[in-house]
Amino acid sequence: MTDSASLFTRRHGLLLAIAVLAGCSTTAPRPDAPARPGTAKPYTKVEWSALPAVSDADLRAGFLAWRSACPRLKTDAVWAQPCATASTVADGNPAQIRQFLQRDLDVYALRAADNRADGLITGYYEPVYSGSLTRTGTATVPVYGTPDDLIVVQLDSLYPELKGKRLRGRLEGKVLKPYDDAGTIASKGAKAPVLAWLTDPMDLQLLQIQGSGRVRLADGTQVRLAYAEQNGHPYRAIGRWLVDQGELKKEDVSMASIRAWAQAHPARVPELLRSNPSYVFFVRNPDSPEGPRGSLNVPLTAGYSVAVDRTVVPLGSLVWLSTTRPDGSALVRPVAAQDTGGAIAGQVRADLYWGTGDAAGDLAGHMKQAGRMWLLWPKGAALPAPAN
């Protein structure tokens, strides 16, 4: 979103605190994740011939999306050399791309804890919502930056086996206490700068789920917002709450159906939003035609960047993805692991970035597909050691 016997005594209190305070992602949490996998090894080496075929266009686009992160990986022990070699590959030459991949990378089929090949492939996007830089009669929902009193503790600085896990809270005297949950922040506010004001509380919730977005101002200009921090409370899917309340059937849950329910039941929207205690804080970024930056701090490429569980698929990796679009048509292509999310947990699990705006949002909102994944990993490099 572990504890070794030799350090159990002094770490026992820490692990209890993690259960109360931990927020484990560097990007905004997104919905519908399977449970954290067990201890089975997720990597099974296979031949290149085991991969489903891709078109030259998809091969080129996926390769270029992956290579776009190479300036960030030039000092990475695993990817520095493959990136250096990839820089000599002609952009538009599928034959050279295939030659590079098959010469420099091995293929590992990813398997879930029970040796299942199929996993869950969802989608996300960059939404655009109407709003204002100042509070107005219609724009009354604040989008907060990082609070002044939010304390974040990077746990792997002391315990390397807790890589990627953080404590988040507030100091009361000398005691670190849990930070306010979403319901409390919505009712009492936060000690944080307001970056923008939205017109609909559902827009804020969906902005937090996506982890980034744009605010369209009255003059037509746009403000770009990106994930900065989170309050440390666990993400709970509002769609699941609607199912538990008997308001929606599980198979009918989508962004569109959730928003339609909210419009039909405005008095219950605060109750719906309180069901998810997680709260995301943002930072304002310069607007640009590029995609939003993911956890790897490179612009995401629509259709070819994915959020992954970084304990299984390290950021910067190249993944061969085989799934379907919401309409059932095949989607097979290499994709670049450039983002993470609190709800993206599991060995065979990815969240495909679809782009900006309503059309991308429609695809993302209906994307809950079965899929298979293969990790393309540099030859001779030690495989990742996934957390249990």
C-alpha positions as CSV (number, residue, x, y, z in Angstrom):
1,M,0.0,0.0,0.0
2,T,6.9,-6.1,7.4
3,D,8.8,-7.1,10.2
4,S,11.8,-9.4,10.7
5,A,12.2,-11.6,13.8
6,S,15.6,-10.2,14.7
7,L,14.2,-6.6,15.1
8,F,10.7,-7.5,16.3
9,T,11.0,-6.0,19.7
10,R,12.1,-2.5,18.7
11,R,10.0,-2.4,15.6
12,H,6.7,-3.7,17.1
13,G,5.5,-0.2,18.0
14,L,6.6,1.2,14.6
15,L,4.5,-1.5,12.7
16,L,1.5,-0.6,14.8
17,A,2.0,3.0,13.9
18,I,2.3,2.1,10.2
19,A,-1.1,0.4,10.4
20,V,-2.6,3.6,11.7
21,L,-0.7,6.3,9.7
22,A,0.9,4.8,6.6
23,G,0.3,6.1,3.2
24,C,2.2,4.0,0.8
25,S,2.1,5.7,-2.6
26,T,3.8,8.6,-4.3
27,T,0.8,9.3,-6.5
28,A,-2.8,9.6,-5.9
29,P,-4.6,6.4,-5.0
30,R,-6.9,5.0,-7.6
31,P,-9.8,2.5,-7.3
32,D,-10.4,-1.2,-7.5
33,A,-7.1,-2.8,-6.5
34,P,-6.8,-6.5,-5.6
35,A,-5.2,-7.4,-2.3
36,R,-1.5,-7.3,-1.9
37,P,0.0,-10.5,-3.3
38,G,1.5,-13.2,-1.2
39,T,5.0,-14.6,-1.3
40,A,5.0,-16.5,-4.6
41,K,7.8,-15.4,-7.1
42,P,6.1,-13.4,-9.8
43,Y,8.7,-13.8,-12.6
44,T,8.8,-16.7,-15.0
45,K,11.3,-16.5,-17.8
46,V,9.9,-17.2,-21.3
47,E,11.1,-16.9,-24.9
48,W,10.4,-13.9,-27.0
49,S,8.2,-16.0,-29.1
50,A,5.8,-16.3,-26.2
51,L,4.8,-12.7,-26.5
52,P,1.6,-11.8,-28.4
53,A,2.3,-9.9,-31.6
54,V,2.1,-6.2,-31.8
55,S,1.8,-3.8,-34.7
56,D,4.8,-1.7,-35.8
57,A,3.0,1.5,-34.8
58,D,2.3,0.2,-31.3
59,L,5.9,-1.1,-31.0
60,R,7.3,2.3,-32.0
61,A,5.0,4.3,-29.8
62,G,5.7,2.1,-26.7
63,F,9.4,2.1,-27.3
64,L,9.5,5.9,-27.6
65,A,7.4,6.3,-24.5
66,W,9.8,4.1,-22.6
67,R,12.9,5.9,-24.0
68,S,11.5,9.3,-23.1
69,A,12.4,8.5,-19.5
70,C,16.0,7.5,-20.2
71,P,17.4,11.0,-19.2
72,R,16.0,10.2,-15.7
73,L,17.6,6.7,-15.8
74,K,21.1,7.5,-17.0
75,T,22.5,6.8,-13.5
76,D,20.3,3.8,-12.8
77,A,22.3,0.6,-12.3
78,V,19.8,-1.5,-14.2
79,W,18.7,0.8,-17.1
80,A,21.7,3.1,-17.8
81,Q,23.3,0.8,-20.3
82,P,20.1,-0.3,-22.2
83,C,19.1,3.4,-22.4
84,A,22.5,4.3,-23.8
85,T,22.1,1.7,-26.5
86,A,18.5,2.6,-27.1
87,S,19.6,6.2,-28.0
88,T,21.3,4.8,-31.1
89,V,18.1,3.2,-32.4
90,A,16.3,5.0,-35.2
91,D,13.0,6.4,-34.0
92,G,10.9,5.1,-36.8
93,N,12.6,1.8,-37.6
94,P,10.6,-1.1,-36.1
95,A,13.2,-3.6,-37.2
96,Q,15.9,-1.8,-35.3
97,I,13.6,-1.5,-32.2
98,R,12.9,-5.3,-32.3
99,Q,16.6,-6.1,-32.7
100,F,17.5,-3.9,-29.7
101,L,14.8,-5.4,-27.5
102,Q,15.6,-9.0,-28.3
103,R,19.3,-8.5,-28.1
104,D,19.4,-6.5,-24.8
105,L,16.3,-7.6,-22.8
106,D,14.9,-10.9,-21.5
107,V,11.2,-11.6,-21.1
108,Y,9.6,-12.6,-17.8
109,A,5.9,-13.5,-17.6
110,L,4.3,-12.0,-14.5
111,R,2.3,-14.3,-12.3
112,A,0.0,-13.6,-9.3
113,A,0.5,-15.2,-6.0
114,D,-1.6,-18.3,-7.0
115,N,0.2,-18.5,-10.3
116,R,-2.6,-16.9,-12.2
117,A,-1.5,-15.2,-15.5
118,D,-4.5,-12.9,-15.6
119,G,-4.6,-9.7,-13.6
120,L,-6.6,-6.4,-13.5
121,I,-5.9,-3.6,-15.9
122,T,-7.7,-0.3,-15.2
123,G,-7.3,3.2,-16.7
124,Y,-6.8,6.8,-15.5
125,Y,-6.6,10.2,-17.2
126,E,-6.1,13.9,-16.7
127,P,-9.5,15.5,-16.1
128,V,-10.4,19.1,-16.9
129,Y,-12.8,20.9,-14.5
130,S,-14.3,24.4,-14.4
131,G,-13.0,26.6,-11.6
132,S,-11.4,29.8,-10.4
133,L,-8.3,31.0,-8.7
134,T,-10.5,32.9,-6.2
135,R,-13.6,31.8,-4.4
136,T,-16.7,32.9,-6.2
137,G,-20.5,32.3,-5.8
138,T,-20.2,29.1,-7.7
139,A,-16.6,28.0,-7.2
140,T,-16.6,27.1,-3.5
141,V,-14.7,23.9,-3.3
142,P,-11.0,24.4,-2.3
143,V,-8.1,22.5,-3.9
144,Y,-5.4,22.5,-1.2
145,G,-1.7,22.5,-1.5
146,T,0.4,20.6,1.1
147,P,-0.5,21.6,4.6
148,D,2.1,23.4,6.7
149,D,1.5,21.0,9.6
150,L,1.7,17.7,7.7
151,I,4.7,15.6,8.8
152,V,6.0,12.9,6.4
153,V,8.5,10.3,7.5
154,Q,10.3,8.3,4.9
155,L,10.6,4.9,6.6
156,D,13.2,3.3,4.3
157,S,15.8,5.8,5.5
158,L,16.0,3.6,8.7
159,Y,14.5,0.4,7.4
160,P,15.4,-0.4,3.8
161,E,12.9,-3.3,3.7
162,L,10.1,-0.7,4.1
163,K,11.1,0.9,0.7
164,G,8.4,3.2,-0.5
165,K,6.4,3.3,2.8
166,R,5.9,6.5,4.7
167,L,4.3,7.8,7.9
168,R,2.1,10.8,7.6
169,G,0.6,12.7,10.5
170,R,0.7,15.9,12.6
171,L,2.7,16.7,15.7
172,E,0.8,17.3,18.9
173,G,3.4,18.3,21.3
174,K,6.1,15.6,20.8
175,V,3.7,12.9,19.6
176,L,3.0,12.1,16.0
177,K,-0.8,11.7,15.6
178,P,-2.8,10.7,12.5
179,Y,-3.6,13.6,10.2
180,D,-7.2,14.7,9.7
181,D,-9.3,12.4,7.5
182,A,-11.1,13.7,4.4
183,G,-14.4,14.3,6.2
184,T,-12.7,16.5,8.8
185,I,-10.7,18.4,6.1
186,A,-13.9,19.0,4.1
187,S,-15.7,20.4,7.2
188,K,-12.9,22.3,9.0
189,G,-10.4,23.0,6.2
190,A,-6.7,22.6,6.3
191,K,-3.7,24.7,7.2
192,A,-2.7,24.8,3.6
193,P,-2.7,27.2,0.6
194,V,-5.7,27.1,-1.7
195,L,-4.4,26.5,-5.3
196,A,-7.8,26.8,-7.0
197,W,-11.6,26.6,-6.3
198,L,-13.9,24.1,-8.1
199,T,-17.6,24.2,-8.6
200,D,-18.5,20.6,-7.6
201,P,-17.2,18.5,-4.6
202,M,-17.4,15.4,-6.9
203,D,-14.8,17.1,-9.2
204,L,-12.4,17.3,-6.3
205,Q,-12.9,13.7,-5.4
206,L,-12.3,12.5,-9.0
207,L,-9.3,14.9,-9.3
208,Q,-7.9,13.2,-6.2
209,I,-8.6,9.7,-7.6
210,Q,-6.8,10.6,-10.9
211,G,-3.9,12.3,-9.1
212,S,-3.6,15.2,-11.5
213,G,-5.8,17.4,-13.6
214,R,-6.5,20.9,-15.0
215,V,-8.7,23.7,-13.9
216,R,-10.3,25.7,-16.7
217,L,-10.7,29.3,-15.8
218,A,-13.4,31.7,-17.0
219,D,-11.0,33.3,-19.6
220,G,-10.3,29.8,-21.1
221,T,-6.8,29.4,-19.7
222,Q,-6.0,26.3,-17.7
223,V,-4.2,25.7,-14.4
224,R,-2.4,22.3,-14.1
225,L,-2.4,20.5,-10.8
226,A,-0.3,17.5,-9.8
227,Y,-0.2,15.2,-6.8
228,A,2.0,16.6,-4.0
229,E,1.1,14.7,-0.9
230,Q,-1.6,12.6,0.9
231,N,-3.0,12.7,4.4
232,G,-1.9,9.1,5.3
233,H,-5.4,7.5,5.5
234,P,-6.2,4.5,3.4
235,Y,-8.0,4.9,0.2
236,R,-11.5,3.4,0.1
237,A,-13.3,3.3,-3.2
238,I,-16.5,5.4,-3.2
239,G,-17.9,3.1,-5.9
240,R,-17.6,0.2,-3.4
241,W,-19.5,2.2,-0.8
242,L,-22.3,2.8,-3.2
243,V,-22.5,-1.0,-3.8
244,D,-22.4,-1.7,-0.1
245,Q,-25.3,0.8,0.4
246,G,-27.3,-1.0,-2.3
247,E,-27.2,2.2,-4.5
248,L,-25.4,0.6,-7.4
249,K,-24.7,-2.9,-8.7
250,K,-21.0,-3.8,-8.8
251,E,-21.0,-4.4,-12.5
252,D,-22.5,-0.9,-13.1
253,V,-19.9,1.1,-11.2
254,S,-18.1,3.6,-13.3
255,M,-17.1,7.3,-13.1
256,A,-20.2,8.2,-15.0
257,S,-22.6,6.1,-12.8
258,I,-21.0,7.5,-9.6
259,R,-21.4,11.1,-10.9
260,A,-25.0,10.4,-12.0
261,W,-25.8,9.1,-8.5
262,A,-24.3,12.2,-6.9
263,Q,-26.4,14.5,-9.2
264,A,-29.5,12.6,-8.2
265,H,-28.7,12.6,-4.5
266,P,-27.0,15.9,-3.7
267,A,-27.9,15.7,0.0
268,R,-26.0,12.4,0.4
269,V,-22.8,13.5,-1.4
270,P,-21.0,14.6,1.8
271,E,-21.8,11.1,3.2
272,L,-20.4,9.5,0.1
273,L,-17.2,11.5,0.2
274,R,-16.7,10.8,3.9
275,S,-16.6,7.1,3.1
276,N,-13.2,7.6,1.6
277,P,-10.9,9.0,4.4
278,S,-7.9,9.5,2.0
279,Y,-7.3,13.1,1.0
280,V,-4.8,14.3,-1.7
281,F,-3.0,17.6,-1.7
282,F,-1.7,19.2,-4.9
283,V,1.0,21.4,-6.4
284,R,0.5,23.8,-9.2
285,N,2.6,23.1,-12.3
286,P,3.1,25.2,-15.5
287,D,0.7,24.4,-18.2
288,S,2.1,22.6,-21.3
289,P,0.9,20.3,-24.1
290,E,2.8,17.4,-22.6
291,G,1.1,14.8,-20.4
292,P,1.2,15.2,-16.6
293,R,4.3,13.9,-14.9
294,G,4.0,10.6,-13.1
295,S,6.1,9.2,-10.2
296,L,9.1,9.0,-12.4
297,N,8.8,12.7,-13.1
298,V,8.5,12.4,-16.8
299,P,5.5,13.4,-18.9
300,L,3.1,10.5,-19.4
301,T,2.3,9.3,-22.9
302,A,-1.4,8.7,-23.6
303,G,-2.0,5.0,-24.3
304,Y,1.6,4.0,-23.6
305,S,2.4,4.9,-20.0
306,V,1.2,2.8,-17.0
307,A,1.1,3.0,-13.3
308,V,2.4,-0.2,-11.7
309,D,3.2,-1.7,-8.3
310,R,6.8,-0.6,-8.1
311,T,7.7,-3.4,-5.8
312,V,7.1,-5.8,-8.7
313,V,7.7,-3.6,-11.7
314,P,10.4,-1.0,-11.0
315,L,9.7,2.5,-12.4
316,G,11.5,2.9,-15.7
317,S,10.8,-0.7,-16.8
318,L,9.3,-1.7,-20.1
319,V,6.3,-3.9,-20.0
320,W,4.5,-6.0,-22.7
321,L,0.8,-5.6,-22.0
322,S,-2.0,-7.7,-23.4
323,T,-5.6,-6.7,-22.5
324,T,-8.7,-5.3,-24.1
325,R,-10.4,-1.9,-24.4
326,P,-13.7,-1.4,-22.7
327,D,-15.5,-2.4,-26.0
328,G,-13.7,-5.7,-26.0
329,S,-11.3,-5.0,-28.8
330,A,-7.7,-6.2,-28.3
331,L,-5.0,-4.0,-26.9
332,V,-1.5,-5.4,-27.2
333,R,1.6,-3.2,-26.9
334,P,4.8,-2.4,-25.0
335,V,4.1,0.2,-22.3
336,A,6.4,2.2,-20.0
337,A,6.2,1.9,-16.2
338,Q,6.3,5.6,-15.3
339,D,3.8,6.0,-12.5
340,T,2.4,4.5,-9.3
341,G,-0.8,4.7,-7.3
342,G,-2.0,3.6,-3.8
343,A,-4.6,1.3,-5.4
344,I,-2.2,-0.2,-7.9
345,A,-1.0,-3.2,-5.9
346,G,-0.3,-6.7,-7.2
347,Q,2.0,-8.7,-9.5
348,V,-0.3,-8.5,-12.6
349,R,-1.7,-5.1,-12.1
350,A,-1.5,-1.9,-14.2
351,D,-3.3,1.4,-14.7
352,L,-3.2,2.6,-18.3
353,Y,-3.0,6.4,-18.8
354,W,-5.4,7.4,-21.5
355,G,-4.7,11.2,-21.9
356,T,-6.5,14.5,-21.1
357,G,-10.2,15.4,-21.2
358,D,-13.6,13.8,-21.5
359,A,-12.9,11.2,-24.2
360,A,-9.9,9.9,-22.3
361,G,-12.0,10.0,-19.1
362,D,-14.8,7.9,-20.7
363,L,-12.2,5.2,-21.6
364,A,-10.5,5.3,-18.2
365,G,-13.8,5.2,-16.4
366,H,-14.9,2.0,-18.1
367,M,-11.5,0.3,-18.0
368,K,-11.7,-2.8,-15.8
369,Q,-10.2,-5.5,-18.0
370,A,-8.5,-8.8,-17.5
371,G,-4.9,-8.7,-18.8
372,R,-1.5,-10.2,-18.9
373,M,1.9,-8.6,-18.4
374,W,5.5,-9.5,-19.3
375,L,8.4,-7.6,-17.8
376,L,11.2,-6.9,-20.3
377,W,14.3,-6.8,-18.1
378,P,18.0,-6.2,-19.1
379,K,20.0,-9.3,-19.7
380,G,22.3,-10.1,-16.8
381,A,20.6,-7.8,-14.3
382,A,19.4,-9.2,-11.0
383,L,15.6,-9.4,-10.9
384,P,13.7,-7.1,-8.5
385,A,13.0,-8.6,-5.0
386,P,9.2,-7.9,-4.6
387,A,8.0,-7.1,-1.1
388,N,5.7,-9.6,0.5
